[in-house]
Amino acid sequence: MAIPSAVDAPESLVVPFEQVGLADIAQVGGKNASLGELIQRLGPQGVKVPGGFATTAAAYRLFLQRSGLAERLETVLGGLDTGDLGALQAAGLAARRLILEAPLPVELTAAIRAGYGRLAASGERSGNSLEPPTVAVRSSATAEDLPDASFAGQQETYLNIQGEEALLEACHHCLASLFTDRAISYRQLHGYRHDEVALSIGIQRMVRSDLASSGVLFTLDTETGFRDAVLLTAAYGLGENVVQGAVNPDEWLIFKPTLLTGHRPILSRRLGSKAIRMVYGACSALEEATTCNVPVPEEERRRFALSDDEALTLATWACRIEAHYSSQRGTPTPMDIEWGKDGLTGELFILQARPETVESRRSGAVLRRWHLEPHHAECLSHGRAIGASVSSGRAKVLANPSQIDRFETGDLLVTARTDPDWEPILKRASGVITDQGGRTCHAAIIAREMGLTAIVGTGDGTTAITDGETITASCCEGDEGQIYRGALDFRVEETVLGDLPPTRTQILMNVGNPEEALKLAAIPCDGVGLARLEFIIANHIRVHPMALLAPEQVEDPGERQAIAELTRGYEHPADYYVDLLCQGMARIAAAFHPRPVILRFSDFKSNEYANLLGGRWFEPVEENPMLGWRGASRYGSPGFKEAFALECQALRSVREAMGLDQVIPMVPFCRTPEEADRVLAEMARHGLERGRAGLQVYVMCELPSNVIAIDAFAQRFDGFSIGSNDLTQLTLGLDRDSALVADLFDERHPAVTELIRLAIRGAKRNGRKIGICGQAPSDYPEFARFLIEEGIDSISLNPDVLLATRLSVAAIEGELGGTAATGAPGGSPNAGR
């Protein structure tokens, strides 16, 4: 094992963080070089990083040279088959023992003592200058945080180390951790020779996050690779619990483009259980323990570990860090960042920053979508979905990695949580399910890296799933992953996203579920032609808005209790409605930003509203709800206008507070121009005045009256969207839900197409945009040709048929002599970007 010459001068063996940067990875490893870079370059921009110092690669090589360990390590590790777990464990133990039995060079111990003394002299955060500073001792390998491999978690970290002797012991163990079983296996997997990698030790002043909170930041969405978001996780206490997946943390998703223009774009906020907190001190019979976990009181668990202001500050710092690293590398560089909050001072700090190495390297050339229909399959458990894949196989419920002999290739691992010691098992797995952890825990990161289906933070996976039974883990149904009993059928759809032909007609997407928006935004389209509020209200909010405004009118005690549980943590119950509605709207708008997003106000019928919690106390019983109290007729009526005000409040927040002003509201089922005037007046009363701050308002064209009076409607609205389903049933006088007349429903009927023709021509006559949202153009090529011949501006489709329809539209336009579009619905110059 050839060792480069070491520099014997003690001053070359340690170096302050302030004196190193990204150019010094070969000297101090990726982690320590990054800390120095942050202090030097980002400190002037307000990013706070705790100080410290690092031992150098020269120190490590001096250690090997003085101890004569190079050849002995080569003997232990040469020809090792890391697939043989027994051989790997024996080799790792032998290598670590060799390191720990060899004394540290006196020059190195002197240099570490001197560096620690300088840190003590700079002032202890506790304010007691007589007390030696507490530090974190972290490994930083010279092959760490590289573009092709993260090496994250392969070596050890020691927290709350105080005093010179404890520090030297921790440093010695840090050197030995270069040869943990997982580090040996990981290097061999990625093609690194053991003698190519040196180890630097980072000694960093501890932030008292044991008294506050800590967590992880990613400058992209880790599930979809969406680049315009910061994902922030937070839990109480020291950050190791979040990194290791020992807790289910709080989570924020923050939109970068408008954050950087001074807005507050929190797209989603999720409360985690945060059941335990890692703190300093000996909390067990092991008096030498430097950290331990204690339970978090229920009251604290129900609060977020950070304020929104603090989350936005951290996200802003993350954007600055990403911008700097991207500039240094000459390529966009998403980042993986650890942070902590000091409980004594209330200050926030960045503790580590490294390039993200999984989602940022995925190719966008192929879009993969998994499809599964669970039908009536039994759901055994659920948790946070990692990625969007599906896996079926035999479940193996394991307590620890030593049970690898029970695990066969293709099995799904079910365990409490994972750490790097589980990686030999994960190499064999088709999926992993954990009781604990969030989207930034070890299991989640490794699953993305290895391409595994993963569901984390189930809470009960190890008890709800029987060892040896066949299960299906599904991550393709939104943010929540489901574990079903049995092997369910699923399919994978792959679409090559090559150069798509331009179209004159704008191709827009229909979006209902906000949780799918970031994934769907990868499908090339010109924006969103129909975003429905009904999915958000029915699946996320689940409560009738009037039941939140007047909960005393809900007479059922069980429903009142259920509403109280859902709205706990909000000052007023109606704030819950606005908050979740705002998050759902914003997530869709951000996914497609800066392309236009046409967002339709709620259009539940009275029977559908009655099915929500508390709804039956506020809804009439109608013989034909389809033709009753729905859409625009509700918005100004005494029984609903307060609820409509909540929708306006949420939309105004999305446009103004979050800066997502490309959102265009659309009014559904507006029967007359006079009704339109009432709706527009009600919107203006709540700060949504048409024409102010660029606000456009569209209307659905779905009743014959909309077509007959289109000139009058065009004076009140900026655009139209043809709802072909309602227009067809109202033109032909049938109920589309009735099987008795289902055979008569046909959007291609001459009476329907004539109304559509008149609508398109009327909109054009008035200089208004007009599109259609429905499946007919994808189902019937002749219908698409008719729309294009008439000059429709846009066609909005469900995601599964969008690309095929786009190709079909391009072909039709080619035959008709069409040219590429230059505008977009609402006149947005950014459409199609």
Secondary structure, 3 states (H helix, E strand, C coil): CCCCCCCCCHHHCEEEHHHCCHHHHHHHHHHHHHHHHHHHHHHHHCCCCCCEEEECHHHHHHHHHHHCCHHHHHHHHCCCCCCCHHHHHHHHHHHHHHHHHCCCCHHHHHHHHHHHHHHHHCCCCCCCCCCCCEEEEEEEECCCCECCECCCCCCCEEEEEECHHHHHHHHHHHHHHHHCHHHHHHHHHCCCCHHHCCEEEEEEECCCHHHCEEEEEECCCCCCCCCCEEEEEEEEECCHHHHHCCCCCEEEEEEHHHHCCCCCCEEEEECCCCCEEEEECCCCCCCCCCEEEEECCHHHHCCCCCCHHHHHHHHHHHHHHHHHHHHHHCCCCCEEEEEEECCCCCCEEEEEEEECCCHHHCCCCEEEEEEECCCCCCEEEEEEEECCCEEEEEEEECCCHHHHHHCCCCCEEEECCCCHHHHHHHCCCCEEEECCCCCCCHHHHHHHHHCCEEEECCCCHHHHCCCCCEEEEECCCCCEEEEEECCCCEEEEEEECCCCCCCCCEEEEEECCHHHHHHHCCCCCCCEEEEECHHHHHHHHCECHHHHHCHHHCCCHHHHHHHHHHCCCCCCHHHHHHHHHHHHHHHHHHHHCCCCEEEECCCCCHHHHHCCECHHHCCCCCCCHHHCCCCHHHHCCCCCHHHHHHHHHHHHHHHHHCCCCCEEEEECCCCCHHHHHHHHHHHHHCCCCCCHHHCCCEEEECCHHHHHCHHHHHCCCCEEEECHHHHHHHHHCCCCCCCCCHHHCCCCCHHHHHHHHHHHHHHHHCCCEEEEECCHHHHCHHHHHHHHHHCCCEEEECHHHHHHHHHHHHHHHHHHCCCCCCCCHHHCCCCCC
